[in-house]
């Protein structure tokens, strides 16, 4: 019997030992990542490297395991995948479960550098998989949940939607690691966030404003954080989060790994000095091609009042019924107005903006993600990072004033190899921003010509106008809607006022772009090719005739109308023309030269794009310890490609020093600070007594005479708000410290949880009645230290007093024999129920369903 049991135990033990290789072969061999050779000897099988598990104690063992895994994977044909990065099995299994087979270029370059422990500044185009770039190494470094250490990783996002999306990816990729994650967002209850942080999470995903509020309230120490990610770093450092970021970074340890990710990062790292980077590695991809090759652009030149009609036509006739569309607007009032207008026209849509309630934002985004509505109206709060898998179209209802904001908006489509289209409605006051965008992208702006002349290959990125017949048809429907709906009229009035304020606050375009718009003649602008298929032959002929009338210019002046050759006016004009013949000929010659120069400039710009896009590699190597992803220099010795402007023929490229760097336009678009150096220098000047009117008015705005105090006082604003000093020594607004955390601790008795049982016993045995509380009124007794070394407070809260009274009442009830009385009363009730019978049985002489009246 004992021998059989021993054999069975050995058999069970042997089967357990062989189970893990079988599990790996069965689950993961179909992915092609863990292919183990079949024909190996036992000696080789013993030497086969095992993947580092979450239980690995020593860093040396972990490093050697990684080296063994990498050495083994280099022998395979499929090198360069996730298996060659030395990931542990739980992390790799989560990556495979997510469906990632082959890493993207940015993932292939960034993940090994992060695993080596270096600070990284990474830039790649939208939709290239940057979120997985910092999540996968984070899981690999943290390994497993630690109950003692505390928060070890921090991810900062500029918007709530992006933080929610990062949390979703974090749960999916880290499914098998067992790491705990806390989400700290504005708009949610702070009490829930306090409870989440009390559960000792490993990772915090947060927006800076709420995280700072929670950190100040809880006096939160982040000294255990070793991994910090600034997602969409350029937006974080420009969004007005300077105060919050300084306070958060001051709570972090100096020895940490900092990572900056964005699709638009400037070359000047001075703007990210607050992040505390140490010898960072720059990894820059897609510097030349900032937009995806699968993205098609269309620019529609319309009047501002015709934009609602053009939007309706795009959603009805141009966009396919099964496709989803995101519409970017300038203000929240535009979102409300267009939502009501589209609902009245039978197009289901939802909307998101920053001041909307957080729950409503989640619901509206969920409706769009699950395909319940076709269109989503958003402000720029959803321009960054949001990944909508099946999105096909983006419409810029209001053109963005910054080129990089355009990149982030249109980056919602054409992600991960899919195709997409971006339509932009451009009013006359927004046209300079289109020129700014093309300067930033380094490509010429194509204008639509005559109907039918352009081929389909040239329609991408073309600026054209919308046929008036299309606008008239849709506008007729909108006029009737406005007449019927009073709400639509009021919202339309609000939108007009909001747009005026928006125009005052948006940054001004470049002066060169304004000059180009003034020189351009948009009367000759042709109809955009996307409308050609919708127009018939007769309509095309009619539009050609109307265009010819627009371009017609009479040679006769106003004085010669209804005049013959013999009248005085015609004789005067003939004499005038003969006198100014040379001036007229010179003007016509200058006009012809200007038009020919435009053609030459467009061709030379195409040739000089590679040379203009070359960045100064020496500057990069001076700032970064390592530069990954350099482009190979091309031979651009062609003198014609370097010619720019009028006087380029007299400039020798060897001796001419330009006053702007080659990548000036691109870096200006990527820059975080919109103010130029001159503006910053002017603001730093100490002007004691201004001698100009502007300086005098500036001083008047700083101080104001107070009639009651009889002295000059500040005019208000940020400087007059109450400030509190934090542990870092910085002054922040007093609104961040409202003792919400202290109230929450008292409500849920967080401090008294450990000593609650002792207090109950003391209350039951020693204090009978209310006499126990009367002793504490006279004065405080000697404080005895609690279990954590803290003195136990003698003062009781309202909830503690009520709880003590309930315990004492229950004690008195039991001592007086209350349980016997309760049992007797219950027994009597059961007896009465049986007598009434409630319709069961007729033994007691009552009818079915009738109750006996109590005497």
ZAMARGU-4260 file (C-alpha; in steps of 0.2 Angstrom, whole numbers, plus 5000, padded with zeros to 4 digits):
<rodrens>
0) 5000/5000/5000 | 5014/5012/5005 | 5024/5007/4989 | 5009/5011/4978 | 5006/5028/4986
5) 5024/5032/4984 | 5024/5027/4965 | 5008/5037/4963 | 5016/5053/4971 | 5032/5051/4960
10) 5021/5050/4945 | 5011/5065/4950 | 5027/5075/4953 | 5034/5070/4937 | 5018/5076/4927
15) 5019/5092/4937 | 5037/5095/4931 | 5033/5092/4913 | 5017/5103/4913 | 5025/5121/4910
20) 5034/5116/4893 | 5018/5108/4887 | 5008/5124/4892 | 5020/5135/4882 | 5020/5124/4867
25) 5001/5123/4867 | 4997/5141/4870 | 5010/5151/4862 | 5018/5140/4848 | 5004/5146/4836
30) 5010/5164/4837 | 5027/5159/4831 | 5036/5168/4845 | 5042/5153/4856 | 5047/5140/4844
35) 5057/5127/4852 | 5067/5115/4842 | 5060/5097/4842 | 5075/5087/4838 | 5086/5091/4853
40) 5096/5080/4865 | 5092/5080/4883 | 5108/5089/4887 | 5103/5104/4876 | 5086/5103/4883
45) 5093/5106/4901 | 5102/5121/4894 | 5087/5129/4886 | 5084/5146/4894 | 5069/5149/4905
50) 5060/5166/4905 | 5062/5177/4920 | 5047/5175/4931 | 5039/5187/4943 | 5048/5178/4958
55) 5066/5182/4952 | 5074/5190/4967 | 5091/5195/4961 | 5094/5208/4948 | 5110/5199/4942
60) 5100/5183/4939 | 5087/5193/4930 | 5100/5201/4918 | 5108/5184/4915 | 5091/5177/4911
65) 5088/5191/4899 | 5105/5189/4890 | 5101/5170/4888 | 5084/5173/4881 | 5091/5186/4868
70) 5105/5174/4864 | 5093/5160/4860 | 5081/5171/4850 | 5095/5178/4839 | 5098/5160/4833
75) 5080/5161/4826 | 5074/5167/4809 | 5061/5178/4817 | 5072/5190/4826 | 5067/5208/4830
80) 5051/5204/4837 | 5044/5205/4855 | 5053/5189/4859 | 5070/5196/4856 | 5067/5210/4869
85) 5069/5198/4884 | 5052/5201/4891 | 5046/5190/4905 | 5032/5177/4902 | 5018/5186/4910
90) 5022/5202/4900 | 5024/5193/4884 | 5008/5183/4886 | 4999/5200/4889 | 5006/5207/4873
95) 5002/5191/4863 | 4984/5191/4870 | 4982/5209/4865 | 4986/5204/4847 | 5002/5212/4844
100) 5013/5201/4833 | 5026/5212/4826 | 5033/5228/4835 | 5031/5245/4826 | 5047/5254/4821
105) 5045/5266/4836 | 5042/5251/4848 | 5057/5242/4841 | 5069/5256/4844 | 5062/5263/4861
110) 5058/5248/4871 | 5076/5241/4872 | 5083/5258/4877 | 5070/5260/4891 | 5074/5243/4897
115) 5092/5248/4899 | 5086/5262/4911 | 5089/5277/4901 | 5079/5293/4900 | 5070/5294/4883
120) 5063/5308/4873 | 5053/5299/4859 | 5044/5307/4844 | 5033/5297/4831 | 5018/5301/4821
125) 5000/5298/4828 | 4994/5280/4828 | 5012/5272/4828 | 5010/5263/4845 | 5018/5275/4857
130) 5007/5270/4872 | 5014/5252/4871 | 5031/5259/4871 | 5030/5265/4889 | 5018/5252/4896
135) 5028/5236/4891 | 5044/5241/4899 | 5034/5247/4914 | 5027/5230/4917 | 5044/5222/4914
140) 5052/5234/4927 | 5038/5232/4940 | 5036/5213/4938 | 5023/5210/4952 | 5012/5219/4965
145) 5022/5225/4980 | 5012/5228/4996 | 5026/5237/5005 | 5034/5248/4992 | 5020/5259/4987
150) 5018/5268/4970 | 5032/5264/4958 | 5026/5271/4942 | 5017/5287/4937 | 5009/5291/4920
155) 5003/5309/4917 | 4991/5313/4903 | 4984/5330/4898 | 4966/5325/4896 | 4954/5313/4905
160) 4949/5303/4889 | 4967/5300/4886 | 4970/5294/4904 | 4955/5283/4903 | 4962/5275/4887
165) 4979/5273/4894 | 4971/5264/4909 | 4961/5252/4897 | 4978/5248/4888 | 4986/5245/4904
170) 4973/5233/4910 | 4974/5223/4894 | 4993/5222/4892 | 4996/5219/4911 | 4982/5206/4912
175) 4994/5193/4919 | 5006/5203/4929 | 4994/5206/4944 | 4999/5225/4946 | 4987/5237/4954
180) 4982/5253/4945 | 4974/5269/4952 | 4966/5282/4941 | 4966/5300/4947 | 4955/5311/4936
185) 4946/5328/4938 | 4927/5327/4938 | 4927/5310/4948 | 4924/5309/4967 | 4939/5312/4977
190) 4933/5300/4991 | 4934/5286/4978 | 4952/5291/4974 | 4957/5292/4992 | 4951/5274/4994
195) 4960/5269/4978 | 4977/5276/4985 | 4974/5267/5002 | 4974/5251/4993 | 4993/5254/4989
200) 4993/5253/4970 | 5009/5251/4959 | 5004/5262/4945 | 4995/5279/4945 | 4988/5286/4929
205) 4982/5304/4932 | 4979/5321/4925 | 4991/5334/4933 | 4978/5346/4941 | 4968/5332/4951
210) 4984/5323/4956 | 4991/5339/4963 | 4975/5342/4973 | 4975/5324/4980 | 4994/5325/4984
215) 4992/5341/4994 | 4976/5335/5003 | 4984/5318/5008 | 5001/5325/5010 | 5006/5311/4998
220) 5024/5306/4996 | 5030/5300/4979 | 5047/5295/4985 | 5045/5277/4979 | 5042/5282/4961
225) 5055/5275/4949 | 5046/5277/4932 | 5038/5293/4926 | 5030/5295/4909 | 5024/5312/4902
230) 5012/5307/4888 | 5009/5321/4875 | 5023/5330/4884 | 5022/5346/4873 | 5004/5348/4878
235) 5007/5345/4896 | 5021/5358/4897 | 5011/5371/4887 | 4993/5369/4894 | 4995/5380/4909
240) 5000/5366/4921 | 5017/5374/4926 | 5011/5375/4944 | 5005/5358/4945 | 5019/5350/4936
245) 5032/5359/4947 | 5023/5353/4963 | 5022/5335/4957 | 5040/5334/4951 | 5046/5341/4967
250) 5038/5326/4976 | 5047/5314/4965 | 5064/5306/4969 | 5079/5312/4959 | 5085/5295/4954
255) 5070/5291/4943 | 5068/5286/4924 | 5059/5300/4915 | 5051/5297/4898 | 5043/5310/4886
260) 5032/5305/4872 | 5022/5315/4859 | 5019/5316/4840 | 5025/5334/4840 | 5041/5338/4850
265) 5052/5353/4848 | 5071/5352/4846 | 5074/5364/4860 | 5074/5354/4876 | 5075/5370/4887
270) 5056/5369/4886 | 5056/5352/4895 | 5070/5357/4908 | 5057/5355/4922 | 5055/5336/4918
275) 5072/5333/4926 | 5080/5323/4912 | 5097/5316/4914 | 5107/5312/4898 | 5092/5308/4888
280) 5091/5298/4872 | 5082/5306/4858 | 5072/5294/4847 | 5064/5303/4832 | 5055/5295/4818
285) 5044/5302/4805 | 5052/5319/4805 | 5051/5321/4787 | 5033/5314/4784 | 5023/5320/4798
290) 5007/5314/4791 | 5002/5296/4787 | 5003/5291/4768 | 4986/5283/4770 | 4978/5300/4775
295) 4969/5311/4761 | 4967/5329/4764 | 4954/5341/4757 | 4953/5360/4760 | 4936/5368/4756
300) 4936/5387/4754 | 4919/5393/4761 | 4912/5408/4769 | 4909/5408/4788 | 4890/5409/4787
305) 4890/5394/4774 | 4899/5382/4785 | 4884/5373/4793 | 4877/5370/4775 | 4893/5363/4769
310) 4894/5352/4785 | 4877/5345/4782 | 4881/5341/4763 | 4897/5332/4768 | 4888/5321/4781
315) 4874/5317/4769 | 4882/5315/4752 | 4901/5314/4753 | 4903/5303/4769 | 4897/5286/4767
320) 4882/5281/4778 | 4892/5267/4787 | 4907/5278/4791 | 4910/5287/4807 | 4915/5305/4808
325) 4923/5316/4821 | 4920/5335/4819 | 4932/5347/4828 | 4924/5364/4833 | 4932/5380/4841
330) 4921/5382/4856 | 4908/5372/4867 | 4894/5383/4860 | 4898/5378/4843 | 4896/5359/4849
335) 4879/5363/4857 | 4873/5372/4842 | 4878/5359/4829 | 4872/5345/4839 | 4854/5353/4840
340) 4855/5357/4821 | 4861/5339/4816 | 4847/5331/4827 | 4834/5342/4819 | 4841/5336/4802
345) 4840/5318/4807 | 4858/5314/4809 | 4862/5306/4826 | 4877/5314/4835 | 4884/5316/4852
350) 4896/5330/4859 | 4911/5332/4871 | 4919/5347/4878 | 4930/5351/4894 | 4916/5359/4905
355) 4904/5344/4901 | 4901/5333/4916 | 4913/5318/4917 | 4899/5305/4917 | 4891/5313/4902
360) 4908/5314/4893 | 4910/5295/4896 | 4892/5291/4890 | 4893/5302/4874 | 4910/5294/4870
365) 4903/5277/4873 | 4889/5280/4861 | 4901/5285/4847 | 4913/5271/4850 | 4899/5258/4850
370) 4892/5264/4834 | 4875/5271/4841 | 4879/5288/4833 | 4887/5293/4817 | 4895/5309/4822
375) 4905/5316/4837 | 4906/5334/4840 | 4922/5339/4850 | 4933/5353/4855 | 4952/5351/4855
380) 4950/5341/4872 | 4949/5325/4861 | 4962/5330/4848 | 4976/5321/4857 | 4979/5302/4860
385) 4961/5296/4858 | 4961/5280/4848 | 4944/5276/4839 | 4947/5260/4830 | 4935/5261/4816
390) 4935/5280/4813 | 4936/5285/4794 | 4934/5304/4793 | 4938/5320/4802 | 4930/5337/4798
395) 4939/5353/4804 | 4923/5364/4806 | 4935/5378/4812 | 4953/5377/4805 | 4966/5375/4819
400) 4977/5390/4822 | 4992/5379/4825 | 5000/5367/4813 | 5004/5354/4826 | 4986/5355/4832
405) 4981/5350/4814 | 4992/5335/4815 | 4984/5329/4831 | 4967/5332/4825 | 4969/5323/4808
410) 4979/5309/4817 | 4963/5302/4824 | 4961/5294/4807 | 4973/5283/4796 | 4980/5275/4812
415) 4989/5258/4812 | 4989/5256/4793 | 4971/5260/4790 | 4966/5274/4777 | 4956/5290/4781
420) 4951/5307/4775 | 4952/5324/4783 | 4940/5338/4777 | 4944/5356/4782 | 4932/5370/4780
425) 4942/5386/4778 | 4935/5403/4779 | 4943/5419/4772 | 4950/5424/4790 | 4957/5406/4792
430) 4967/5405/4775 | 4983/5411/4782 | 4984/5396/4794 | 4983/5385/4779 | 4998/5393/4772
435) 5007/5391/4789 | 5002/5372/4789 | 5010/5369/4772 | 5026/5379/4777 | 5027/5367/4793
440) 5024/5352/4782 | 5036/5358/4769 | 5024/5355/4754 | 5017/5367/4742 | 4998/5372/4743
445) 4989/5366/4728 | 4974/5377/4721 | 4960/5369/4712 | 4960/5375/4693 | 4947/5373/4680
450) 4934/5359/4680 | 4940/5343/4674 | 4958/5348/4671 | 4966/5340/4687 | 4968/5321/4688
455) 4963/5310/4703 | 4982/5309/4708 | 4983/5328/4711 | 4968/5330/4722 | 4976/5326/4738
460) 4979/5342/4749 | 4970/5353/4736 | 4961/5369/4741 | 4945/5372/4731 | 4928/5380/4733
465) 4911/5373/4736 | 4898/5375/4722 | 4885/5388/4727 | 4870/5377/4721 | 4876/5364/4735
470) 4876/5378/4748 | 4859/5385/4743 | 4850/5367/4744 | 4856/5364/4761 | 4854/5382/4767
475) 4835/5382/4763 | 4833/5367/4775 | 4842/5376/4789 | 4832/5392/4787 | 4816/5383/4790
480) 4824/5375/4805 | 4829/5391/4812 | 4812/5399/4810 | 4804/5384/4819 | 4816/5383/4833
485) 4818/5397/4846 | 4832/5387/4854 | 4842/5386/4838 | 4840/5405/4835 | 4847/5408/4853
490) 4861/5396/4851 | 4866/5404/4834 | 4867/5421/4842 | 4878/5414/4856 | 4889/5405/4843
495) 4892/5422/4834 | 4897/5430/4851 | 4908/5416/4856 | 4917/5416/4839 | 4921/5434/4841
500) 4930/5430/4858 | 4938/5415/4850 | 4946/5426/4836 | 4953/5438/4849 | 4962/5424/4859
505) 4969/5413/4845 | 4987/5416/4840 | 4990/5426/4825 | 4997/5418/4809 | 5014/5422/4802
510) 5016/5439/4792 | 5022/5429/4777 | 5006/5419/4776 | 4995/5435/4778 | 5005/5443/4763
515) 5002/5428/4752 | 4984/5428/4756 | 4983/5446/4751 | 4992/5443/4734 | 4982/5428/4730
520) 4966/5430/4719 | 4953/5418/4726 | 4940/5423/4713 | 4949/5412/4700 | 4949/5397/4713
525) 4941/5382/4705 | 4928/5370/4712 | 4935/5356/4723 | 4936/5339/4714 | 4926/5330/4727
530) 4911/5339/4720 | 4914/5335/4702 | 4904/5319/4702 | 4889/5327/4711 | 4887/5340/4697
535) 4879/5336/4680 | 4886/5342/4663 | 4874/5357/4662 | 4878/5363/4680 | 4897/5362/4675
540) 4894/5373/4660 | 4883/5385/4670 | 4897/5387/4683 | 4910/5389/4670 | 4900/5403/4663
545) 4898/5411/4680 | 4916/5410/4683 | 4920/5419/4666 | 4908/5433/4671 | 4917/5435/4688
550) 4934/5436/4679 | 4928/5449/4666 | 4935/5466/4668 | 4929/5480/4657 | 4942/5491/4649
555) 4930/5506/4649 | 4929/5517/4665 | 4914/5524/4673 | 4916/5540/4664 | 4913/5531/4647
560) 4897/5522/4651 | 4884/5527/4638 | 4896/5539/4630 | 4901/5540/4611 | 4917/5545/4604
565) 4912/5563/4602 | 4908/5566/4620 | 4920/5575/4632 | 4922/5561/4644 | 4929/5549/4631
570) 4940/5562/4624 | 4948/5565/4641 | 4951/5546/4644 | 4959/5544/4627 | 4971/5558/4631
575) 4974/5551/4649 | 4978/5533/4642 | 4990/5540/4629 | 4999/5551/4642 | 5001/5536/4654
580) 5004/5522/4641 | 5021/5519/4649 | 5015/5517/4667 | 5001/5505/4661 | 5013/5494/4652
585) 5025/5494/4666 | 5011/5488/4678 | 5006/5474/4666 | 5024/5468/4665 | 5026/5468/4684
590) 5010/5458/4685 | 5016/5445/4673 | 5033/5444/4682 | 5024/5441/4698 | 5014/5426/4691
595) 5029/5418/4683 | 5039/5420/4700 | 5025/5411/4709 | 5026/5396/4696 | 5045/5396/4698
600) 5044/5397/4717 | 5032/5382/4718 | 5044/5371/4707 | 5060/5377/4717 | 5051/5373/4733
605) 5048/5356/4728 | 5066/5353/4724 | 5072/5362/4740 | 5061/5352/4752 | 5074/5339/4756
610) 5088/5352/4759 | 5076/5363/4770 | 5071/5348/4780 | 5089/5344/4785 | 5091/5347/4804
615) 5107/5352/4813 | 5113/5335/4819 | 5127/5343/4829 | 5115/5352/4840 | 5106/5336/4844
620) 5122/5327/4848 | 5127/5341/4860 | 5110/5339/4870 | 5107/5321/4869 | 5118/5307/4874
625) 5113/5296/4860 | 5102/5300/4844 | 5092/5286/4836 | 5084/5286/4819 | 5096/5299/4810
630) 5092/5301/4792 | 5106/5298/4779 | 5111/5314/4771 | 5108/5316/4753 | 5119/5325/4741
635) 5110/5342/4738 | 5123/5351/4729 | 5111/5357/4715 | 5113/5376/4715 | 5095/5378/4708
640) 5088/5369/4723 | 5095/5382/4735 | 5088/5397/4727 | 5075/5406/4737 | 5065/5422/4733
645) 5070/5437/4722 | 5088/5440/4725 | 5093/5422/4725 | 5103/5424/4708 | 5115/5436/4716
650) 5118/5426/4732 | 5132/5413/4733 | 5127/5398/4743 | 5145/5396/4750 | 5146/5414/4757
655) 5128/5419/4760 | 5123/5417/4779 | 5104/5416/4780 | 5095/5424/4795 | 5084/5409/4798
660) 5089/5391/4801 | 5084/5378/4788 | 5071/5370/4799 | 5064/5387/4806 | 5046/5384/4800
665) 5045/5366/4806 | 5052/5371/4823 | 5041/5386/4825 | 5026/5375/4822 | 5032/5362/4835
670) 5037/5375/4848 | 5028/5375/4865 | 5029/5394/4868 | 5020/5405/4855 | 5029/5421/4861
675) 5044/5426/4852 | 5061/5431/4860 | 5057/5449/4857 | 5040/5448/4867 | 5049/5438/4881
680) 5063/5451/4882 | 5050/5466/4882 | 5041/5458/4896 | 5057/5456/4907 | 5062/5475/4906
685) 5060/5484/4922 | 5051/5501/4917 | 5050/5512/4932 | 5042/5527/4923 | 5035/5524/4905
690) 5036/5538/4893 | 5024/5531/4881 | 5005/5530/4883 | 5005/5511/4882 | 5018/5510/4897
695) 5008/5522/4907 | 4992/5512/4905 | 5001/5496/4909 | 5006/5504/4926 | 4988/5510/4929
700) 4982/5492/4927 | 4994/5485/4940 | 4988/5497/4954 | 4972/5504/4958 | 4967/5517/4971
705) 4957/5511/4986 | 4946/5525/4993 | 4943/5516/5010 | 4961/5511/5013 | 4967/5527/5005
710) 4981/5519/4996 | 4985/5510/4979 | 4980/5491/4979 | 4982/5477/4967 | 4968/5476/4954
715) 4964/5457/4958 | 4968/5441/4949 | 4980/5427/4953 | 4991/5438/4964 | 4978/5443/4976
720) 4972/5425/4980 | 4976/5417/4996 | 4992/5406/4995 | 4998/5391/5005 | 5016/5385/5006
725) 5019/5367/5002 | 5033/5356/5008 | 5044/5360/4993 | 5043/5379/4997 | 5031/5384/4983
730) 5016/5394/4985 | 5000/5387/4978 | 4982/5392/4979 | 4973/5389/4995 | 4959/5380/4986
735) 4970/5364/4985 | 4969/5362/5004 | 4951/5360/5010 | 4953/5346/5022 | 4943/5334/5012
740) 4954/5320/5016 | 4953/5323/5035 | 4934/5323/5033 | 4934/5307/5023 | 4945/5299/5036
745) 4934/5304/5050 | 4919/5298/5041 | 4926/5281/5037 | 4936/5280/5053 | 4952/5276/5044
750) 4964/5280/5058 | 4954/5270/5071 | 4951/5254/5062 | 4965/5245/5071 | 4961/5250/5088
755) 4942/5249/5086 | 4940/5232/5095 | 4949/5238/5110 | 4938/5253/5111 | 4923/5242/5110
760) 4929/5231/5124 | 4933/5246/5135 | 4916/5254/5132 | 4907/5238/5136 | 4916/5233/5152
765) 4921/5249/5160 | 4909/5263/5154 | 4890/5259/5158 | 4878/5273/5154 | 4885/5290/5149
770) 4896/5292/5164 | 4911/5287/5154 | 4910/5303/5143 | 4908/5315/5157 | 4926/5312/5163
775) 4933/5318/5147 | 4924/5335/5149 | 4934/5341/5163 | 4951/5340/5155 | 4962/5329/5144
780) 4970/5314/5153 | 4987/5307/5150 | 4988/5302/5131 | 4993/5284/5129 | 5001/5279/5113
785) 4991/5268/5101 | 4997/5253/5091 | 5006/5265/5078 | 5014/5276/5091 | 5001/5289/5089
790) 4993/5296/5105 | 4975/5290/5106 | 4963/5305/5106 | 4951/5307/5120 | 4938/5317/5110
795) 4925/5307/5101 | 4916/5312/5085 | 4897/5312/5083 | 4897/5295/5074 | 4908/5287/5088
800) 4896/5293/5101 | 4881/5287/5092 | 4889/5270/5090 | 4893/5269/5108 | 4875/5273/5113
805) 4869/5259/5101 | 4880/5247/5109 | 4875/5252/5127 | 4856/5251/5122 | 4859/5234/5115
810) 4868/5228/5132 | 4853/5235/5142 | 4840/5226/5131 | 4849/5210/5133 | 4851/5212/5152
815) 4832/5215/5155 | 4828/5199/5146 | 4823/5207/5129 | 4826/5192/5119 | 4813/5182/5129
820) 4800/5195/5126 | 4805/5196/5107 | 4803/5177/5105 | 4786/5177/5114 | 4780/5191/5103
825) 4786/5182/5087 | 4778/5166/5093 | 4761/5175/5096 | 4762/5183/5079 | 4765/5166/5071
830) 4750/5159/5080 | 4739/5174/5074 | 4745/5171/5056 | 4740/5152/5057 | 4723/5157/5064
835) 4719/5169/5050 | 4726/5156/5038 | 4728/5169/5023 | 4717/5158/5012 | 4724/5141/5017
840) 4712/5128/5024 | 4694/5130/5031 | 4696/5122/5047 | 4695/5138/5057 | 4678/5142/5049
845) 4683/5157/5039 | 4681/5159/5020 | 4695/5159/5008 | 4706/5174/5007 | 4697/5183/5022
850) 4706/5188/5038 | 4699/5187/5055 | 4695/5204/5063 | 4704/5207/5078 | 4693/5210/5093
</rodrens>
